[in-house]
């Protein structure tokens, strides 16, 4: 029986890869964002399959698929550009997720039957952005590197901070947590996770540098990406933040002690293919996880939640980031076009779905919360994911001069 189950798992994996490849080819021809097309494909398969549904667990998404994705994205980020924009990214990834959760907790109970505590959990789940469709569009249209780094780095960091906030929100349901305790726990977890990632990244780099064998160095990078996630998770810290830091360390070691050109080429090739594969599986599984029945039941919460995260996004991007940017010197100031694109790039995706699936079965209104999260993710992908290209072109960022 176990052999049959293993064989079926392999067959399912091959079928999913085949579907992802076909969807990618079709999406290119119809100019539909790849991640949006994958979610629709997964949703369509789940609907037509009837009772034959693929079980999507939070562990599958968070521990198997997400570490590889965030490692590859962090590895590719330009550290020089990240240093220039780190203040903005930090605001979006830390206060930004808190503000989103609070706005959802304030708005949703006003127009639905959901309580404030449960609404805060909903806000924590949907606080992290997932702009995969937008970032891939940036590469196609030649958007400024600074803008791509801002959007991509925000997503990488707030994936981790969103998971931390979710853990605090769930704990607060069982035992009330004061605002001060919550903020301290939030900050300590982020700092501890970053330290774990920094130590692991430096250790992995030194071993890779001493090895001088591209195949072994690729293997070490895989161990570093997933091993760091597992270690941080076992220590009850954020595995996502730790893995992001490992990717940043390995991707931005330059100078006399940098990795060889052969190793860089091997790492780029392997991890770009891994990112394609993992992205395909994540968004197909997101589509599988979304239940049309749950969407209908949670429709009022979906509408209220989407409006709330949109308002929160506007407050953070235009109010805090835009207002703060006006105080910076001219070359570092963010243009209005940048702000428009950053606002519209606040899609939600795999992390939100994984956290919804991870809701404890004893939590009040669990099914309603799960349906609301699925609906909000779907709306952001369909509304913002399909119109991101128009916003990028109309914003004027493509015509802005490249700044040193």
Number of C-alpha atoms within 10 A of each C-alpha: 6 7 8 9 10 11 12 12 12 12 12 13 13 12 12 18 18 12 17 25 16 12 20 19 11 14 17 12 9 8 11 19 23 26 26 25 27 28 27 21 21 24 22 14 16 22 17 10 11 8 8 10 13 12 10 18 15 19 14 14 23 21 16 15 21 25 25 25 25 27 30 24 20 26 22 18 20 17 18 11 16 18 10 14 19 17 14 20 24 16 17 27 24 21 15 25 27 21 20 27 28 21 22 29 24 17 18 27 19 12 11 16 11 19 15 17 18 23 26 27 26 30 31 30 31 33 33 33 28 27 27 23 22 29 18 14 19 20 12 10 12 11 19 18 15 19 21 22 23 22 25 24 26 26 27 26 25 27 27 27 28 30 25 24 28 25 19 19 25 19 13 15 15 9 9 12 14 10 9 9 11 17 15 12 15 19 14 13 20 20 16 18 27 23 17 23 30 22 15 21 26 16 15 20 23 14 14 23 17 11 13 14 13 20 14 14 23 20 13 17 21 18 13 23 29 21 17 29 31 20 18 22 16 11 13 14 24 30 30 35 33 34 36 32 29 32 26 23 21 26 25 17 14 10 7 7 11 17 22 16 10 13 20 16 11 16 22 17 12 14 22 16 13 16 19 15 17 21 22 25 22 28 26 28 26 27 27 22 24 24 16 15 9 18 22 14 14 21 16 15 26 26 17 20 27 21 17 22 25 20 15 24 24 20 18 21 24 18 13 16 20 20 13 15 18 13 10 11 9 10 9 14 15 21 17 14 19 22 19 19 24 23 20 22 28 26 28 27 27 26 26 30 31 25 24 24 22 14 19 10 10 7 13 14 12 16 18 20 25 26 26 28 32 28 26 27 26 24 17 23 28 17 13 23 27 19 16 22 21 11 18 23 15 13 18 15 22 16 10 13 8 11 9 6
